[in-house]
């Protein structure tokens, strides 16, 4: 198998984790044509660590993105789009996004994911399952879903990525979710591989502080227009996850606060409607798992 893919990474103050990410890529059985790492205004040793790897691995490229103030998702995805513009002249067929605090467990991870694209020409996005460390043990993240690929490890077919216009930077987050939504609206398929474990070294929603991050997660849900019933069920389902009730309450508070301020979803009305239809279908599958069709099946029927 050739290496017809490139990788994009936006890094800001990731000195504690980026070595793991770098090592996970340089040991892959199929290396990328190029890996564009954007240092988004780091004030720690992130850039120096990357430079050490650049000296040994010429396919790694380090570029500087202008600092945009604090850490936010809008800044991250602007940096990724800048990286893609740098990569555009290269002759690649697939584009992968790997966060600076994420590392695939297996050395054949990218070879495996590329194989899925080769087998299915309608596949637009693919990736593995995120694992996070709890009490010293790697455990499957509860937020993993069989019909959604986590943003920090998404791989796109290039034609899909360009068809949807890449990532749209959203200040409150959700650019990765919007990319998947756009891909589905364009009738591309999405595939997750639960057997392909990807380690996430920074706890989810912890970059801005754990508690505030959970509140902001509710903001993100509301900004994308999540269905109220879906949000209630989602938060109730997470009551048993660490940090138990308090985390779910904070997330739901963020969702409610957005709506109490009279703010509207930041994406188009038709996309909100499509997203809510998907969410209600997912709820029905959980209540009546034998009588409801999956979203991928509904998409296949729609193509016919």
N, C-alpha and C positions, 0 to 999 in steps of 0.2 A: 504493500500500500504506500502510495506517495504521501506527501505532507501538504495537501491543498488547503490548509487553514492558517489563519492568523489568530493571535490572541490579543485582547485589549484589557488593560487594567488601569484603574484610577487609584492612586495611593496618596493618603494624607496622614502623616504621623502614624505609620504602621511598623515602626522598628521592632516592636515586640512580636510581630507575627509574619512579616513579609519573607523572612528566611524560609519558613515552612512552605510558603507558596512557591518561592523560587525553586527550592529543591524538588518539589512535587512535579514541576514542569520539565526541568532539565533531565529527569530520569524517565521521561515518557518514551515508550517504544516508537511512537511516531511524533517527531518534534514539529512545532509550527514553522512555517516559512519565516515568520517574524513575530516577535512579541513586543507590542508597543505599550510601555509602562509610562503613564503620565503622573509625574510628581506634582500633586495639586497644592503646592504651597506648604510642604512639610517644614516643621521647625525642629525636627529631631533627626536621627541618622538614617531615615528611610532611603534617601537618595544615595548616601554613601554605601549602604548595604547592596543596593541594586548595582551600583557601579562595580563592585567587587565581582559580581556575577557577569556583568557585561564584558569584563576583561577576559573571562574564560569561555564565554558562550556568545559568539558574534550575532546570533539570531535575536538576542535581547537588545532592545533599544530603549533608552531612557530619555524622556522628553520632559520639559518643564511646562506646566500650565500656570497661568497667572493665579495667584491666591485670590480667592473670592470671599474672604472674611472667615466665617466659621465653617464647621463641618455640616453640610446638608446634602440631601439627595440631589437637588438641582445642580449643585456644583459638581457632584460626582458624575452625573450623566452628561453634563456639558463637556467634561474632560474626556469621557469615553467617545463622544461624538467627534471631538477634536482628534483623538487617536485614530478614529476610523477614516477621517479625511486624510491623515498621513499615510494610512495603509491602502487607500483606494487604488493607487497605481499598481499595486502588486497583483500577481496572477493567482488569486486564491478563489476557492469555491465556497468556503465556509468561514464563519467568523465566530470565535468563542469569546465570552466575557468571563474572566475569573477574578473575583475580588482579591485584594491584597492580603486578606486574612483567611483565605480558603485554600485547601489543598486536597486534591483527589487522593484517595488511599492507594489505588493501584497504579502501577506504571503503565498499564495498557488502557487507562481510562479513555484517553482521546481516540485511540485506535478503535475501541469498542463503540464509542458514540458515532464516529465517522462511519462505521460499518452499518449502523442503523439508517443513516442517510442514504447509503448506497443501496440498501434493500428497499427503501420506500421513497420514490421520487416526489411524493406529496408531503413528505415530512419537512416542516419548516423550522421547528425548534425542538431540541432534545437536551437531556441532562440527567444527572443522578440525583440521589437523595442526600439532604444535608444531615450531618450528625454533629451534635454539640456535646461538650464534656460536662457531665454532672457527677459530682463527688468522685472525680478522677476516672470516670468511665465514659466512653463514647456511646451516646444513645441517639437513636433516631429522633430528629426534631419533630415534635407533635404537629407542627404546621406544614409538614410535607403533605403533598397531595398527588394522587395518581394522575390528575389531569392538569397539573401545573408544574413548571420547572422554576426552581428558585432563581431569582435574578442574579445572584452572585456566581452562578455556574451555567448560565444559558449558552447554548451553541445554536447558531442560526445557519440555515442555508443562505448564501449570499443574496440570491435572488429574492428570498423572503425578506431579509433585512432591508434591502433597498426598496422593495415594494411597499413596505410599511413606513418608509422614511426614517428607519433607525429608531433610536430612543428620543422621546420627547421629554426634556428635563422638567420635572415637577418638583416644586420646592418642598412639598410635604411628603414626597416619596410616591412610589407606585409606578415609576417609569417602566419597570420590568413587567408589571402586571398589564399595563397599557399596551406594551409591545406584544404580549401574548394575545390580548383582546383584538388588537389590530390584525394579527396574523390569522386568527380564527375567522374574523370577518372577511378576510381575503381568501378564506377557504384552504388555509394551510393546516396541516395536522401537527399536534404536539405530543411528544412522547417522554415519559419519565422511566428511568431504570432504577428501581429500588435497590437492586443488587450492587449498584455502583455507588459506593459510599464516598462522600465528600466531607472532609472535616472542616468545621467552622470554628476558628480559634477564638474569635471575639463573640461573647454571648449576644444573641439577637436583641436589638433595640437598646444596646448598652453604650453606644458611642456618645450619646448626649446625657448619660447618666441613666441608670436602670429604670428608676421610677418615672422620670420625665419621658424616657423613651417609650414606655408603655402607653402613657397618655398620648404621645405623638402618633403611636400606631393607630389609635382610634381616630385621630385627625386624618391620617392617610386613608383609612377605610371610608370615612365620610366624604373626603374630597373626591374619591372615585365613584361615589354614589351607591355604596353597598345597600342592599335591601335591608330595611329595619329588622325584619324577622330573621334574616340570615345573620345579622350582627348579634342579635340577642342570643340565638342558638350557638353562635361561635364563641361568644364570651362565656356562656353557661358551660359549654363543653370544656373550656380551659380553666374552669374553677379548680379542678384537681391538679393542674400543672403548677410547679413552683413559679412564683411565690404564692400559690393558692388563690384565695378569693381576692386579695388585694390587687394582684396584677390584672385580673379580669375586670374588676371594678374600675381601675384606672383607664383601661382601654375603652370600656364602654362610656366612661365619663368624657373621654376625648371625642368620641363619636357624637354624644349628646350635645356637648359644648359647641361643636361646629354647627350643628343644626339650630341650636338655640340662638346663635349669633345671626341666623338667617342666611348663612352662606350656602351657595349652590355648588354642586359637583363641578370640578374643573375640566371635565371631559364632555364631549358632545352628548346631547340628549339620546340619540340613537345608540350610542355606545353604552350609556347607562342602562338603557332598556335591555340591550343584549346581555350585559353583565348580570343584571337582576334575574333575567330568565334562566341563565346558567346556574345562578345561586339557588333559585327555587327548585330547579331540577335536581340539584345535588341534595337538597333537604329531602325531597321526595324519595330519592334513592335510599337515603338512610332510614326513612320511615317504612317504605315499601320496596326493599331492595330487589325483590323478585318481579315486581310489576312495573318498574321504571327502567327506561333505556338510559344508557350512559350518554354523556355529552358527545364523546367521539363517535358513538353509533348514530346519534342524531345528525351529526355533521356528515357522516358517510351517506346516510339516507337522503340528506339534502342535496348531495352531489348527484345522486341518481335522478 
